[in-house]
């Protein structure tokens, strides 16, 4: 692709971006993905590739950021690279994604990944071995075209009790916040397996939870609930209120630390698998950190194309 065409698009993206230099630079990742990310390896290596892309077009970026010093721009470029590394290389995301890949019902299972994040790393990892993955969140920083190449379908919405899960073989989510109890409710209703890494970001009080799901609980039982929860959380720092509330929606739900799941007949195998994958990925992460050498002089591959398809939806950004 001609450099002038790329830089014309860089200028357009900068015009539409907010005031923050970090955000302006990060929004260029959308363009980089459109041009260079075709495979999982491309995505996995994109933090360094994107950094090289920013350096390659440094003169254009300077023109688009009048008044910014060299040090400021270079520091912001490095910050964007580190943020992308955090999103793409995080071992905890890898743990969750690998567990899902191992416990899915079959090699061709279609999975819905709820709360995948605007860089849906978990969905992309799972999609390497799944039939198809739906990534659900409000916004994505990766274009639909790139996600489709990676076997991922973007669903820009939030999960709730009325979400249609027909066509999916399994529903999963890592820290899906307000969707946690809705996932359990909907999957139990339609007899679908699910696997969630829970969080307490938007956990409701027992009173709100019971009212939300039409569960009639006397005041005395709610007081007992709080007492039991307090005792359990003192015993185990990984314990949270979901472990008392969610069984009200699915009596067969299982818990392992922050993980909540119901995989039907496979429930007994999940606990051992979780322990194995955590240890394996932690060892791999240490090995990679010890052996990693980064070639900062590596140039981004040039694409032979006459022009860029300039009409990419602003709704995706």
N, C-alpha and C positions, 0 to 999 in steps of 0.2 A: 504494500500500500504506500502511496505517495505520502511523504512526511508532511507536506503542506495540507493534505486532506485531513490527516490525523490532528494536526494542530488547529485546523478550523473547528473541528469538533471539540477539542479541548477548550477553546475560547467560548463556544456555545454553552458547554457544561458549567464553566466558571460563571457565566452571566446568570445562570439559573440557580446557582448555589447560594447558600447563606453567607454570612459575613466571616465566619471562622475560616482561617487558612487550612486548618486540619480538615474541616468538612469539605472544603473546595477540593483539596487534594484527594480525599477519600472518595468523592463522587467520581473521580476519574477512573476508579477501579471498575466501574460499570463498563466504561469504554474499553479498558484493558481486557476484561473478560470477553467482551464481544469480539475482540480481535484475536486473542491468543489462547483462550482456555477452551480446549476441545475435549480433553480427557481428564480422568481423575488425577493423573500425575501432574498435568498442567495446573490444575487447581491446587494441589498439595504444595507445589513449588511456587505458587503465585506471589507470596509475600516478597521474595527476593526478585522474582521476575518483574513485579510491579514497581519495585524500587528502582530497578534498572531502567524501566520505562520512564519513570519520572526524571531520572538523570538525563536520559536521551533527549527529552523534550524540555530541558531546564530553561533554555532561552525563551521558549514560548511561555512557560509558567511565569518567568520573571516579568514578561510584558503584561501578563494578565494580573499580576500582583504588584502594581506600582507602589513604591515606598517600602516594600519588604526587603530586608537585608539578606545577604547571602547566607549568613549564619541562621537567621530565622527560618528561611525556606528549607535549608538542609536539615535543621532540627525537626521541622514539621514532617518532612519526607521520612525521616528515620522513625518518628513517632507513629506514622501511618503504617510503616512496615511492621513495627512491633505490635501494633493493635491487630493487624491481620494475622500475625504469627499466633497471637493469643487465641484468636477465633478459630484458626485452622489447625493448629498443632496441639491444642490442649489435651492432655492425657485423660482427663475426666470425660470429655466429650467422646474421646476414642473408646474409653471403657464402655460407656452407655451404648454407643453405636455398634460395637463388636458384640455386646450381649444380645442386642436386638437381632443382629445378623445371624447369630447362632440359634436363637430360640424361635425364630419365625416359623410358621407352620410348614412351609415348603420352600424350595428354591425359587419358585415362581410366585410367591406370595406378594400381593399388592398391599403396601403399608402406608398408613397415614401418620406422619410425624408432626405432632401438634406443638406449637411454640418453638419452631425450628430456628428462629432468629433471623436477622436480616442478612447474615452470612450463614446459610443453612448447612453447616458442615456435617452435622449428624445425618441429615437426609442424603447428602452426597456420598458419605461413607457407606451408609446402608444400601444405597442404590447400586453400589458396585456388584453386589451379589443378589439383589432382589429383582423381582419381575418389574416392578415400578414403585416409585415412592411419591406420595403427595406430601409436599412441605407446606404447612399451614402457619401463617403469621400475617401481621398487618402490612409489612413492607419487606422488600428484598433489595439488596444492593447488587444483585446479579441478574442480568437480563434473562428473560424467558428462553431465548434461543440457546444460551449457554446451559441453563438448567435442563432443557430438553435433551441437549447433547449428553448430559450426565445422568439421564434417566430419571429426572425429577420434574414433577409437575407442581407449579406454584399455585397455592390457593391463598389469596390475600384476604383473609377473614379470620375471625376469632371463633373458637369452638364453643358451642353451648349445648343445652339440653335438646335443641331441635336440629342439630347438625346431622346431615345425611351421611351415613357411613356405608351405605350400600355400594358395593364395588370394591371395598377394602377387606382384606383378610385379617388385618390386625391394626390396632391403634396404639401408638406409642407417644411418649413425650418426655423431654428432659426439662424440668422446671417449667411446666406449662401454666404455672400460676393459677389464675382464676378458672382455668379449664379442668383442673384436677378432678373435682367431684363430678363434673359433667361427663368426663370421659368414662369414669366408673359407671355412672348411671346409664349412659347410652349403650356402652358395651355389654353391660349386664342385661339390659332390655333386649338387645338383639343377639345375645349369645356370641359375642366376638371376643377373642383374646386381646389382652392389653398389657402393656408394661410401661410404668411411669417412674421417673426419678422425681420424687416429690420435693417441694420447697414450701416455706411458710410465708412467701411474699404477700399473698392475698388470702391467707387462711381465715375463714369466718369464725366467729364465736359459735359455740354449740347452739346457742339460742337462734342465731341467724341460720345456721346450717339446718337445724330441724324444721324451722319455718319454711325455708326455701324448698325443701323436699317433702313438705306435708307430713312430717313425722311427729306424732303426738307424744311429747315427753313431759311428765309431771315435773314441777319445780324441784322436788326432792331428788329425782334422778339426775337432773342437770347439775345440782350441787355435788352429787356423788361423782359425776363425770369429772368435774374440776379437781376434786380431791384425788381421784385415781390418776389423772393426767399429771398432776404435780409430783406424785410419788414416782411414776414411771420415768419422767424426764430427769429426776434426780439420779435415777439408776443408770440411765443411758442417754448420752448427749445426742445420739442420732435418732432418738425417739421424738415424734411430734404428734400433735393432736389428730392428724389424719388417721393415725393407727387406731383411734377409738371411733372416729366418726365414719370413715369409709365402709367398715363392715355393715353399717346400717343400709348401705346401698347395694352391697354384694357380700353375702355371708361367706363366700368362698375365696375372698381376697386374701393374698399372702403378702407378708412384709419381710424385707431383708434390708436392715438399715433404713435408708431413705427410699429404697425401691418398693413400689407397690405393684402387684401384678396378679393376674389370673390367666394362666396358660392352660387351664383345663387339666388333662391327664399328664401334662409335662411339668406340672408344678414342682414335683419332687426333684427334678433334674436341674431346675433353675438356680437353686442356692449354691450347688457345687460349681456350676458354670460361672456364676458371678465372682466367686472367690478366685477361681483359676484365671479368668481374664484380667482381673485387677492386678494380680501378681505379674502375669506375663507382660502386660502393657507397661507396667512400672519398670520392669527390667529392661524392656526394649527402649524406653525413653531415656534411661540412664546410659545405655550403650550408645544411643544415637548422639546424646549430648557429649559424650566423651570422644566420639570419633568424628564429630561434625567439623568440616572445613568448608567455608563459604568462599567461592570465587567472586569477589565483588566486581571484577572486571568483565564478567560474562555479559555479552550483549543479548538483548532480546531479539529473537529471530524475526527477520523481516518477512512480511507476507506479500506475495506477488498478487496485487489486485489493483485495478485501475481507479476504483473509487470506493468509498465507504458508503454503506447504506445508511443515510443520515436520518431516516425516519425511524427512530426508536422511541417507543412510548414514554412520555414523561411520567406516566402513572407507575411505571416500574421502578422509578428512581427514588 
